[in-house]
Amino acid sequence: MPGDSHLGFEALNTALKAAGEETRLRVLALLAEAELTVSDLTDILRQSQPRISRHLRLLAEAGLVERFREGTWAFFRLAEHGGGAAVARTLLERLDPADATVARDRARLASVRQARAAAAQVYFRAHAAEWDRIRKLHVPDEAVEQAIRAALVDKPFRSLLDLGTGTGRMLELFGPEIERGLGIDLSLDMLQVARDRLERAGLKHCSVRQGDLYDLPLANDTFDVVILHQVLHFLDDGARAIHEAARVLRPGGRLLVVDFAPHEEEFLREQYAHRRLGFAPETVTQWMTASGLEPVLHKSLAPEAGSGVKIAVSLWLARDARALIASREVA
């Protein structure tokens, strides 16, 4: 366990004691498959809520799992960093996936996931008509996603942060090519839809959580790429959101903003809570520059003549220039 994966004797002893109990080892195996609540684990393990909560507390104190809130719910997942995370990974790598206990728990987890998926689909169907109405107004999603890929294809990246993740489509799009993906959204209902999408795609290394785009629960310099896809037009303060997105970019990282070009569809403001009816190219570019980023691309996807589409979609790409500045100083 190299680097920050090392633990002192007492910390390692605590981690091994926490993992070295039947129920807690089963919990770790389950959290390797999905982010789960106390209620989920109670259903799967057929144990009382107080008992499951105690096991989770011990695992969290030992640094083996992490806890985060979504509204009134608390989700748990395997720790991602530090010595405890390394201990958990090492133990689970030695666990036979065909073991009868593990297989039984996985089957019960599948039932929990099916219930989640059903709830997500109920919400999705209830809002499908309004999403389709908006989608028909702008350049087709396929063309937009092709442009997004083209904007980022020149440089591979390992980690992706999708702000205002919605249905989780950006994580699904890039998930097979990255090591870690995280989506942030304020809507608990949308997070449910996104979580279902990621589980269906088998993207265990991608996750979503509730959070405020103006105050991200993330450290500085943590992601290679940050995407704000069709988010800014909902916000009161787009400049502040971009500044916060820039904060979590690693040196040399890139921020991609995708949103509407200026338009006159006033009903989107009245019926769908759009705060801004699109953005002029210089507006987002100035916000990026003010946040210390170097704009490198602006592209507008105009509707095809006779298509009935009314709204163009714009892309802005900027990079954190710290890596470039450092290389120049060394030279």
Contacts in CASP RR format, 6 or more apart in sequence:
PFRMAT RR
TARGET T0000
AUTHOR 0000-0000-0000
METHOD contacts of the structure
MODEL  1
MPGDSHLGFEALNTALKAAGEETRLRVLALLAEAELTVSDLTDILRQSQP
RISRHLRLLAEAGLVERFREGTWAFFRLAEHGGGAAVARTLLERLDPADA
TVARDRARLASVRQARAAAAQVYFRAHAAEWDRIRKLHVPDEAVEQAIRA
ALVDKPFRSLLDLGTGTGRMLELFGPEIERGLGIDLSLDMLQVARDRLER
AGLKHCSVRQGDLYDLPLANDTFDVVILHQVLHFLDDGARAIHEAARVLR
PGGRLLVVDFAPHEEEFLREQYAHRRLGFAPETVTQWMTASGLEPVLHKS
LAPEAGSGVKIAVSLWLARDARALIASREVA
1 7 0 8 1.000
1 83 0 8 1.000
1 86 0 8 1.000
1 87 0 8 1.000
1 90 0 8 1.000
4 81 0 8 1.000
4 82 0 8 1.000
4 83 0 8 1.000
5 82 0 8 1.000
5 83 0 8 1.000
5 84 0 8 1.000
5 85 0 8 1.000
5 86 0 8 1.000
6 83 0 8 1.000
7 15 0 8 1.000
7 83 0 8 1.000
7 84 0 8 1.000
7 87 0 8 1.000
11 62 0 8 1.000
11 83 0 8 1.000
11 84 0 8 1.000
12 87 0 8 1.000
14 61 0 8 1.000
14 62 0 8 1.000
15 62 0 8 1.000
15 63 0 8 1.000
15 64 0 8 1.000
15 83 0 8 1.000
15 84 0 8 1.000
15 87 0 8 1.000
15 88 0 8 1.000
16 87 0 8 1.000
17 62 0 8 1.000
18 24 0 8 1.000
18 58 0 8 1.000
18 59 0 8 1.000
18 61 0 8 1.000
18 62 0 8 1.000
18 63 0 8 1.000
18 64 0 8 1.000
19 25 0 8 1.000
19 28 0 8 1.000
19 59 0 8 1.000
19 62 0 8 1.000
19 64 0 8 1.000
19 87 0 8 1.000
19 88 0 8 1.000
19 91 0 8 1.000
21 55 0 8 1.000
23 45 0 8 1.000
23 47 0 8 1.000
23 51 0 8 1.000
23 52 0 8 1.000
23 55 0 8 1.000
24 55 0 8 1.000
24 58 0 8 1.000
24 59 0 8 1.000
25 91 0 8 1.000
25 95 0 8 1.000
26 45 0 8 1.000
26 101 0 8 1.000
26 102 0 8 1.000
26 105 0 8 1.000
27 41 0 8 1.000
27 45 0 8 1.000
27 52 0 8 1.000
27 55 0 8 1.000
27 56 0 8 1.000
27 59 0 8 1.000
27 65 0 8 1.000
28 59 0 8 1.000
28 64 0 8 1.000
28 65 0 8 1.000
28 78 0 8 1.000
28 88 0 8 1.000
28 91 0 8 1.000
28 92 0 8 1.000
29 92 0 8 1.000
29 95 0 8 1.000
29 102 0 8 1.000
29 105 0 8 1.000
30 36 0 8 1.000
30 41 0 8 1.000
30 44 0 8 1.000
30 105 0 8 1.000
30 106 0 8 1.000
30 109 0 8 1.000
31 65 0 8 1.000
31 76 0 8 1.000
31 77 0 8 1.000
31 78 0 8 1.000
32 78 0 8 1.000
32 88 0 8 1.000
32 92 0 8 1.000
32 204 0 8 1.000
33 106 0 8 1.000
33 109 0 8 1.000
33 204 0 8 1.000
34 109 0 8 1.000
34 113 0 8 1.000
34 199 0 8 1.000
34 204 0 8 1.000
35 75 0 8 1.000
35 76 0 8 1.000
35 77 0 8 1.000
35 195 0 8 1.000
35 207 0 8 1.000
36 44 0 8 1.000
36 75 0 8 1.000
36 76 0 8 1.000
36 77 0 8 1.000
36 109 0 8 1.000
36 112 0 8 1.000
37 73 0 8 1.000
37 74 0 8 1.000
37 75 0 8 1.000
37 76 0 8 1.000
38 49 0 8 1.000
38 52 0 8 1.000
38 53 0 8 1.000
38 56 0 8 1.000
38 74 0 8 1.000
38 76 0 8 1.000
39 49 0 8 1.000
40 109 0 8 1.000
40 112 0 8 1.000
41 47 0 8 1.000
41 52 0 8 1.000
41 56 0 8 1.000
41 76 0 8 1.000
42 48 0 8 1.000
42 49 0 8 1.000
42 52 0 8 1.000
43 108 0 8 1.000
43 111 0 8 1.000
43 112 0 8 1.000
44 105 0 8 1.000
44 108 0 8 1.000
44 109 0 8 1.000
44 112 0 8 1.000
45 52 0 8 1.000
45 105 0 8 1.000
56 65 0 8 1.000
56 67 0 8 1.000
56 76 0 8 1.000
59 65 0 8 1.000
60 66 0 8 1.000
60 67 0 8 1.000
60 76 0 8 1.000
62 84 0 8 1.000
63 79 0 8 1.000
63 82 0 8 1.000
63 83 0 8 1.000
63 84 0 8 1.000
63 85 0 8 1.000
64 78 0 8 1.000
64 79 0 8 1.000
64 84 0 8 1.000
64 85 0 8 1.000
64 87 0 8 1.000
64 88 0 8 1.000
65 76 0 8 1.000
65 77 0 8 1.000
65 78 0 8 1.000
65 79 0 8 1.000
65 88 0 8 1.000
66 76 0 8 1.000
66 77 0 8 1.000
66 78 0 8 1.000
66 79 0 8 1.000
66 80 0 8 1.000
67 74 0 8 1.000
67 75 0 8 1.000
67 76 0 8 1.000
68 74 0 8 1.000
68 75 0 8 1.000
68 77 0 8 1.000
68 209 0 8 1.000
68 210 0 8 1.000
68 217 0 8 1.000
69 75 0 8 1.000
69 210 0 8 1.000
70 188 0 8 1.000
70 191 0 8 1.000
70 209 0 8 1.000
70 210 0 8 1.000
71 188 0 8 1.000
71 210 0 8 1.000
73 188 0 8 1.000
75 209 0 8 1.000
77 207 0 8 1.000
78 85 0 8 1.000
78 88 0 8 1.000
78 89 0 8 1.000
79 85 0 8 1.000
79 88 0 8 1.000
80 180 0 8 1.000
95 102 0 8 1.000
96 102 0 8 1.000
97 103 0 8 1.000
113 199 0 8 1.000
116 192 0 8 1.000
116 195 0 8 1.000
116 196 0 8 1.000
116 199 0 8 1.000
117 196 0 8 1.000
117 199 0 8 1.000
117 200 0 8 1.000
119 192 0 8 1.000
120 192 0 8 1.000
120 193 0 8 1.000
120 195 0 8 1.000
120 196 0 8 1.000
121 196 0 8 1.000
123 189 0 8 1.000
123 192 0 8 1.000
123 193 0 8 1.000
124 167 0 8 1.000
124 193 0 8 1.000
130 272 0 8 1.000
134 268 0 8 1.000
134 272 0 8 1.000
135 141 0 8 1.000
136 309 0 8 1.000
137 265 0 8 1.000
137 268 0 8 1.000
137 309 0 8 1.000
137 310 0 8 1.000
137 311 0 8 1.000
138 144 0 8 1.000
138 260 0 8 1.000
138 303 0 8 1.000
138 309 0 8 1.000
138 310 0 8 1.000
138 311 0 8 1.000
138 312 0 8 1.000
138 313 0 8 1.000
139 301 0 8 1.000
139 302 0 8 1.000
139 303 0 8 1.000
139 309 0 8 1.000
139 311 0 8 1.000
139 312 0 8 1.000
139 313 0 8 1.000
140 309 0 8 1.000
143 301 0 8 1.000
144 258 0 8 1.000
144 301 0 8 1.000
144 313 0 8 1.000
145 173 0 8 1.000
147 299 0 8 1.000
147 301 0 8 1.000
147 313 0 8 1.000
147 315 0 8 1.000
148 170 0 8 1.000
148 173 0 8 1.000
148 227 0 8 1.000
148 229 0 8 1.000
148 256 0 8 1.000
148 258 0 8 1.000
148 315 0 8 1.000
149 173 0 8 1.000
151 256 0 8 1.000
151 297 0 8 1.000
151 299 0 8 1.000
151 315 0 8 1.000
151 317 0 8 1.000
152 225 0 8 1.000
152 254 0 8 1.000
152 256 0 8 1.000
152 317 0 8 1.000
155 254 0 8 1.000
156 177 0 8 1.000
157 178 0 8 1.000
157 224 0 8 1.000
157 225 0 8 1.000
157 253 0 8 1.000
157 254 0 8 1.000
158 178 0 8 1.000
158 179 0 8 1.000
158 180 0 8 1.000
158 224 0 8 1.000
159 178 0 8 1.000
159 179 0 8 1.000
159 180 0 8 1.000
159 181 0 8 1.000
159 182 0 8 1.000
159 222 0 8 1.000
159 223 0 8 1.000
159 224 0 8 1.000
159 225 0 8 1.000
160 170 0 8 1.000
160 171 0 8 1.000
160 174 0 8 1.000
160 175 0 8 1.000
160 178 0 8 1.000
160 180 0 8 1.000
160 181 0 8 1.000
160 182 0 8 1.000
160 223 0 8 1.000
160 224 0 8 1.000
160 225 0 8 1.000
160 226 0 8 1.000
160 227 0 8 1.000
161 181 0 8 1.000
161 182 0 8 1.000
161 183 0 8 1.000
161 184 0 8 1.000
161 218 0 8 1.000
161 222 0 8 1.000
161 223 0 8 1.000
161 225 0 8 1.000
161 226 0 8 1.000
161 227 0 8 1.000
161 245 0 8 1.000
161 248 0 8 1.000
162 168 0 8 1.000
162 170 0 8 1.000
162 171 0 8 1.000
162 181 0 8 1.000
162 182 0 8 1.000
162 183 0 8 1.000
162 184 0 8 1.000
162 226 0 8 1.000
162 227 0 8 1.000
162 229 0 8 1.000
163 183 0 8 1.000
163 184 0 8 1.000
163 213 0 8 1.000
163 216 0 8 1.000
163 226 0 8 1.000
163 227 0 8 1.000
163 228 0 8 1.000
163 231 0 8 1.000
163 241 0 8 1.000
163 245 0 8 1.000
164 183 0 8 1.000
164 184 0 8 1.000
164 185 0 8 1.000
164 186 0 8 1.000
164 213 0 8 1.000
164 228 0 8 1.000
164 229 0 8 1.000
164 231 0 8 1.000
165 171 0 8 1.000
165 183 0 8 1.000
165 184 0 8 1.000
165 185 0 8 1.000
165 190 0 8 1.000
165 191 0 8 1.000
165 194 0 8 1.000
165 208 0 8 1.000
166 185 0 8 1.000
166 187 0 8 1.000
166 190 0 8 1.000
166 191 0 8 1.000
166 193 0 8 1.000
166 194 0 8 1.000
167 190 0 8 1.000
167 193 0 8 1.000
167 194 0 8 1.000
167 197 0 8 1.000
168 183 0 8 1.000
168 193 0 8 1.000
168 194 0 8 1.000
168 197 0 8 1.000
168 198 0 8 1.000
168 208 0 8 1.000
169 197 0 8 1.000
169 229 0 8 1.000
170 227 0 8 1.000
170 229 0 8 1.000
171 181 0 8 1.000
171 182 0 8 1.000
171 183 0 8 1.000
171 194 0 8 1.000
171 197 0 8 1.000
171 198 0 8 1.000
171 203 0 8 1.000
171 206 0 8 1.000
171 208 0 8 1.000
172 197 0 8 1.000
172 198 0 8 1.000
172 201 0 8 1.000
172 203 0 8 1.000
172 206 0 8 1.000
174 181 0 8 1.000
175 181 0 8 1.000
175 201 0 8 1.000
175 203 0 8 1.000
175 205 0 8 1.000
175 206 0 8 1.000
176 203 0 8 1.000
178 205 0 8 1.000
178 206 0 8 1.000
179 205 0 8 1.000
180 205 0 8 1.000
180 206 0 8 1.000
181 205 0 8 1.000
181 206 0 8 1.000
181 207 0 8 1.000
182 206 0 8 1.000
182 207 0 8 1.000
182 208 0 8 1.000
182 209 0 8 1.000
182 223 0 8 1.000
183 194 0 8 1.000
183 206 0 8 1.000
183 207 0 8 1.000
183 208 0 8 1.000
183 209 0 8 1.000
184 208 0 8 1.000
184 209 0 8 1.000
184 210 0 8 1.000
184 211 0 8 1.000
184 213 0 8 1.000
184 216 0 8 1.000
185 191 0 8 1.000
185 194 0 8 1.000
185 208 0 8 1.000
185 210 0 8 1.000
185 211 0 8 1.000
186 210 0 8 1.000
186 211 0 8 1.000
186 212 0 8 1.000
186 213 0 8 1.000
188 210 0 8 1.000
191 208 0 8 1.000
191 209 0 8 1.000
191 210 0 8 1.000
194 208 0 8 1.000
195 207 0 8 1.000
195 208 0 8 1.000
198 206 0 8 1.000
198 207 0 8 1.000
198 208 0 8 1.000
209 217 0 8 1.000
211 217 0 8 1.000
213 231 0 8 1.000
213 235 0 8 1.000
213 241 0 8 1.000
213 244 0 8 1.000
213 245 0 8 1.000
214 237 0 8 1.000
214 240 0 8 1.000
214 241 0 8 1.000
214 244 0 8 1.000
215 244 0 8 1.000
216 244 0 8 1.000
216 245 0 8 1.000
216 247 0 8 1.000
216 248 0 8 1.000
218 248 0 8 1.000
219 248 0 8 1.000
220 247 0 8 1.000
220 248 0 8 1.000
221 248 0 8 1.000
221 249 0 8 1.000
221 250 0 8 1.000
221 251 0 8 1.000
222 248 0 8 1.000
222 250 0 8 1.000
223 248 0 8 1.000
223 249 0 8 1.000
223 250 0 8 1.000
223 253 0 8 1.000
224 249 0 8 1.000
224 250 0 8 1.000
224 253 0 8 1.000
224 254 0 8 1.000
225 253 0 8 1.000
225 254 0 8 1.000
225 255 0 8 1.000
225 256 0 8 1.000
226 245 0 8 1.000
226 246 0 8 1.000
226 248 0 8 1.000
226 249 0 8 1.000
226 254 0 8 1.000
226 255 0 8 1.000
226 256 0 8 1.000
227 255 0 8 1.000
227 256 0 8 1.000
227 257 0 8 1.000
227 258 0 8 1.000
228 241 0 8 1.000
228 242 0 8 1.000
228 245 0 8 1.000
228 255 0 8 1.000
228 256 0 8 1.000
228 257 0 8 1.000
228 258 0 8 1.000
228 259 0 8 1.000
229 256 0 8 1.000
229 258 0 8 1.000
229 259 0 8 1.000
230 258 0 8 1.000
230 259 0 8 1.000
230 260 0 8 1.000
231 241 0 8 1.000
231 259 0 8 1.000
232 238 0 8 1.000
232 241 0 8 1.000
232 242 0 8 1.000
232 257 0 8 1.000
232 259 0 8 1.000
232 276 0 8 1.000
232 279 0 8 1.000
232 284 0 8 1.000
233 259 0 8 1.000
233 260 0 8 1.000
233 268 0 8 1.000
233 274 0 8 1.000
233 275 0 8 1.000
233 276 0 8 1.000
233 277 0 8 1.000
233 278 0 8 1.000
233 279 0 8 1.000
234 273 0 8 1.000
234 274 0 8 1.000
234 275 0 8 1.000
235 241 0 8 1.000
235 275 0 8 1.000
235 276 0 8 1.000
236 275 0 8 1.000
238 287 0 8 1.000
239 287 0 8 1.000
239 290 0 8 1.000
239 291 0 8 1.000
242 255 0 8 1.000
242 257 0 8 1.000
242 284 0 8 1.000
242 287 0 8 1.000
242 288 0 8 1.000
242 291 0 8 1.000
243 287 0 8 1.000
243 290 0 8 1.000
243 291 0 8 1.000
245 255 0 8 1.000
245 291 0 8 1.000
246 255 0 8 1.000
246 288 0 8 1.000
246 291 0 8 1.000
246 292 0 8 1.000
246 293 0 8 1.000
246 320 0 8 1.000
249 255 0 8 1.000
249 293 0 8 1.000
249 320 0 8 1.000
250 320 0 8 1.000
251 320 0 8 1.000
251 322 0 8 1.000
251 323 0 8 1.000
251 326 0 8 1.000
252 319 0 8 1.000
252 320 0 8 1.000
252 321 0 8 1.000
252 322 0 8 1.000
252 323 0 8 1.000
252 324 0 8 1.000
253 319 0 8 1.000
253 320 0 8 1.000
253 323 0 8 1.000
254 317 0 8 1.000
254 318 0 8 1.000
254 319 0 8 1.000
254 320 0 8 1.000
255 288 0 8 1.000
255 293 0 8 1.000
255 317 0 8 1.000
255 318 0 8 1.000
255 319 0 8 1.000
255 320 0 8 1.000
256 315 0 8 1.000
256 316 0 8 1.000
256 317 0 8 1.000
257 284 0 8 1.000
257 288 0 8 1.000
257 315 0 8 1.000
257 316 0 8 1.000
257 317 0 8 1.000
258 313 0 8 1.000
258 314 0 8 1.000
258 315 0 8 1.000
258 316 0 8 1.000
259 278 0 8 1.000
259 279 0 8 1.000
259 284 0 8 1.000
259 313 0 8 1.000
259 314 0 8 1.000
260 277 0 8 1.000
260 278 0 8 1.000
260 279 0 8 1.000
260 311 0 8 1.000
260 312 0 8 1.000
260 313 0 8 1.000
260 314 0 8 1.000
261 278 0 8 1.000
261 279 0 8 1.000
261 280 0 8 1.000
261 300 0 8 1.000
261 311 0 8 1.000
261 312 0 8 1.000
261 313 0 8 1.000
261 314 0 8 1.000
262 277 0 8 1.000
262 278 0 8 1.000
262 279 0 8 1.000
262 280 0 8 1.000
263 277 0 8 1.000
263 278 0 8 1.000
263 310 0 8 1.000
263 311 0 8 1.000
263 312 0 8 1.000
264 277 0 8 1.000
265 277 0 8 1.000
265 310 0 8 1.000
265 311 0 8 1.000
266 277 0 8 1.000
268 274 0 8 1.000
268 277 0 8 1.000
269 275 0 8 1.000
269 277 0 8 1.000
279 314 0 8 1.000
281 298 0 8 1.000
281 300 0 8 1.000
281 314 0 8 1.000
281 316 0 8 1.000
284 298 0 8 1.000
284 314 0 8 1.000
284 316 0 8 1.000
285 295 0 8 1.000
285 298 0 8 1.000
285 316 0 8 1.000
285 318 0 8 1.000
288 294 0 8 1.000
288 295 0 8 1.000
288 316 0 8 1.000
288 318 0 8 1.000
289 295 0 8 1.000
289 318 0 8 1.000
292 320 0 8 1.000
292 321 0 8 1.000
293 318 0 8 1.000
293 319 0 8 1.000
293 320 0 8 1.000
293 321 0 8 1.000
294 318 0 8 1.000
294 319 0 8 1.000
294 320 0 8 1.000
294 321 0 8 1.000
294 324 0 8 1.000
295 316 0 8 1.000
295 317 0 8 1.000
295 318 0 8 1.000
296 317 0 8 1.000
296 318 0 8 1.000
296 319 0 8 1.000
297 315 0 8 1.000
297 316 0 8 1.000
297 317 0 8 1.000
298 314 0 8 1.000
298 315 0 8 1.000
298 316 0 8 1.000
298 317 0 8 1.000
299 314 0 8 1.000
299 315 0 8 1.000
300 312 0 8 1.000
300 313 0 8 1.000
300 314 0 8 1.000
300 315 0 8 1.000
301 312 0 8 1.000
301 313 0 8 1.000
301 314 0 8 1.000
301 315 0 8 1.000
302 312 0 8 1.000
303 309 0 8 1.000
303 310 0 8 1.000
303 311 0 8 1.000
303 312 0 8 1.000
END
